[in-house]
Amino acid sequence: MNLRRRDLNRAALWLALGAWGVRPTTTRAAGAVGAPRWQGNPFSLGVASGQPRPDSVVLWTRLLPDAAIESGWNAEAECPVRYEIFGDEALRQSVRSGEVMAWPSRAHSVHVRADGLAPGRSYWYRFTCGNAVSTVGRTCTAPAADGEVQRLRFALASCQHWEQGFFTAHREIAQRDLDFVMFVGDYIYEGSSPAYTVRQHGSWTPHTLPQYRARHALYKSDADLQASHAAHPWIVTLDDHEVVNDYADDRDPAYTDPARFLQRRAAAYRAYFEHMPLSVPPQGAAMQIHDRFTWGRLADIWTLDSRQHRSHHACPDSQRDNGRSVIGCAELEDASRTMLGAEQEQWLAAGLAGAARRWKLIGQQTQISATSVDTPQGRSVWTDGWDGYPAARHRLLQGIAEAGVRNVVALGGDVHRHAAANLRVVPNDAASPIVATEFVGGSLTSRGASQVAMARMRRDNPDVLHARGDERGWALLDLRPDALQCEFRATAHPVAADAVFSRQAAFTVLADRAGIEAA
């Protein structure tokens, strides 16, 4: 019997959803499976929501069975969890409720895709299991796809190394009036940096599923991060540290046998899914990370995956394949090299060309604008960023130019600096037109480069109008039909538990006029 590829993919997805219990949230009679009585709080990792669409959101929590359960219940057994959704903060207007199972095979995590919701409105939700009740989270749906929307406000954040600072930025994010948080990678860090430690991971570098689960649980235990998740829905993508630093497709820095490394990647992806408000689980070492959202007629929003399908680093070191600075690397000019993979490149190009909404926002992991620097030996290029994939960058920006797409704004993280730049088809060439704008939202805690290094980078890359790596923070994006404003929020490194954030800089992009202006 012959099966088409589409049929095989559908069958694999159906089996994966069934195995993970993520099929439409079957409502079960309360008490059909007995829930334990808890002596501690099984919801101590908090609650979260994400993937806001006009009629749905995904709700998340995870039970910790070790929360001092009374005897007579097997902590390795499944457990029924009830969810409730309300239309008001006082929790009087019940909108929907149901019961799902928290399975030990998925670390007792719960993912509820709440469908049938009204567009463009806030909801409040909570979970219960036996006698335990979670904190209350607030979420919101996206406006109707054809709705006239006058404003979108969201946070851009990334790079939260537990050891290098406190997650105080999330406290400020939680208190802001936002539509969502866009997190573009490095939600956890697998490695340690002893020279910059203000608190410790307390465990070895993860390689297995239990180890990655424990690392995620550690990060989720942070009260400020929990507050940020409970206050707003999140739109997410992941970068490298959720698996291992600078991995590229099936290769890690240690040149581990690809089959063995993919086992590690599968464990990391699975743990990531188990701890995030996502609806589609990974299938082994493969995971659909890229996605598309809408915000009325105001904005199209893409999230990209620049790790899973990228070409290996150009001119790698023979001993250890981290990203590195290279000079005179001919492999960089190979037109077949890709950052996103051919299929994702085509998906994004087609989406941008056909996008009819006012603004086009591209959430991806790192800095697209050129950051290479001149040396006496020649131009020094960092191979792990978009500079290491110049043909792929050219295809992206040339496609925007040829399609006549306006109001494109790229949003990034990874590089541990606030940055604002103009994007040209030919980087740093004043004769090449500006086709898009870029904002990089700094890092929440992870150490960045010195101002001396940033001054040198800006000198050799005039498209970069602002770059500061000495402070930590996040970016506040305020989008209206006629303009987008980006405010960089910042504090000193390392981030203290009582840190105060202030405006580092602010920039404006006017509709139908590519290029950055001072706010």
Secondary structure, DSSP 8 states (H G I E B T S, - for coil): ----HHHHHHHHHHHHHHHHT-SS-----TTSS----BSS-TTTT-EEEEEEETTEEEEEEE--TTS-B-TTS-TTS-EEEEEEEESSTTS-SEEEEEEEEE-GGGTTEEEEEE-S--TT-EEEEEEEETTEE---EEEE----TT-----EEEEEE----GGGB--HHHHHHHHS--SEEEE-S-SS-SS--GGG-SS---S----SHHHHHHHHHHHHT-HHHHHHHHHS-EEE---STTTSTT-BTTB-TT---HHHHHHHHHHHHHHHHHTSS-SS--BTTB----EEEEETTTEEEEE--SSTT----SS--SS-----EEES-GGGG-TT--SS-HHHHHHHHHHHHH--SSEEEEE-SS--S---EEETTEEEEETTSGGG-HHHHHHHHHHHHHHT--SEEEEE-SSSSEEEEEEESSTT-TTS-EEEEEEEE--SSS----HHHHHHHHHH-TTEEEEE-SEEEEEEEEEETTEEEEEEEEEESSB-TT---EEEEEEEEETTEEEEEE-
